[in-house]
């Protein structure tokens, strides 16, 4: 077995070794670990805050918010904060947090207050 033959065998081995040691860095989609939480009092004039919870996934992860009233999206209520209106006090309020990254967007809903 000459050096030329040995080199021909080693090239594919080195290529496989490189792929094993340097796997492709594909982005991982967001995965929720701890769900979002609404913090605050459901009293007219008070501000509720939607905490995003905990997420895994490839960075960067960005978050968007949608407040729900009785399970339906509230028009224009897309901030992490929401000012409680008189008509909200007897309603069920929650928020949806959507985590976005290069791989996917994943939505999770908070508890109802």
C-alpha positions in Angstrom: 0.0 0.0 0.0 1.7 3.2 -1.2 1.4 6.7 0.3 -0.9 7.7 -2.6 -3.4 4.9 -1.7 -3.2 5.8 2.0 -4.0 9.4 1.3 -7.0 8.4 -0.9 -8.4 6.4 2.1 -7.7 9.1 4.7 -9.5 11.9 2.8 -13.0 10.4 3.3 -12.2 9.5 6.9 -11.2 13.0 7.6 -14.4 14.4 5.9 -16.6 12.1 8.1 -14.6 13.1 11.2 -15.1 16.8 10.4 -18.9 16.3 10.0 -19.1 14.5 13.3 -17.0 17.1 15.2 -18.7 20.0 13.5 -22.5 19.2 13.1 -24.5 21.8 11.1 -25.9 24.5 13.3 -29.5 24.4 12.4 -31.7 26.7 14.5 -34.0 25.0 17.1 -37.5 26.3 17.4 -38.7 28.0 20.6 -39.9 25.5 23.2 -41.8 26.7 26.2 -40.6 25.5 29.6 -42.7 27.6 32.0 -45.9 29.2 30.6 -46.6 32.9 30.5 -48.1 34.5 33.6 -50.4 37.4 34.0 -49.4 39.6 36.9 -51.6 42.2 38.5 -55.1 42.9 39.8 -58.1 42.8 37.5 -59.4 46.2 38.8 -60.5 49.0 36.4 -57.5 51.4 36.0 -54.9 48.9 37.1 -52.2 47.6 34.7 -51.7 43.9 34.0 -48.4 42.6 32.9 -47.8 39.5 30.8 -44.6 37.8 31.8 -43.2 35.6 28.9 -42.3 32.6 31.1 -39.2 30.5 30.2 -38.2 29.4 26.7 -35.5 27.3 25.1 -34.5 27.5 21.4 -31.9 29.1 19.2 -31.2 32.8 19.8 -32.3 35.3 19.1 -35.8 34.8 20.3 -38.2 37.7 20.2 -41.7 37.8 21.7 -45.0 39.3 20.7 -48.2 39.6 22.8 -51.9 39.4 22.3 -54.4 39.9 25.1 -57.6 37.8 25.2 -61.0 38.7 26.6 -63.1 35.6 27.1 -60.8 33.7 24.8 -61.0 36.2 21.9 -58.2 38.6 20.8 -58.7 42.1 21.9 -58.2 44.7 19.1 -55.0 46.7 19.6 -54.0 44.9 22.9 -50.6 43.7 21.7 -48.2 45.0 24.3 -46.9 43.2 27.4 -48.9 45.6 29.5 -52.7 46.0 29.5 -54.8 48.7 31.2 -57.9 47.1 32.7 -61.2 48.7 31.6 -64.4 48.7 33.6 -65.9 46.2 31.1 -63.0 43.8 31.7 -63.6 43.3 35.4 -66.3 40.6 34.9 -64.5 39.0 32.0 -61.8 36.3 31.7 -58.5 37.9 30.7 -55.4 36.1 29.5 -52.4 36.8 27.2 -50.8 34.8 24.4 -47.1 35.0 24.1 -45.6 34.1 20.8 -41.9 33.3 20.7 -40.2 33.8 17.3 -36.8 32.7 16.0 -35.3 31.7 12.6 -36.8 28.2 13.0 -40.4 28.8 13.9 -43.0 30.8 15.9 -44.7 29.1 18.9 -47.6 30.5 20.9 -48.6 29.7 24.5 -51.5 31.1 26.5 -51.2 32.3 30.1 -53.6 31.4 32.9 -57.0 33.1 32.9 -57.6 35.8 35.5 
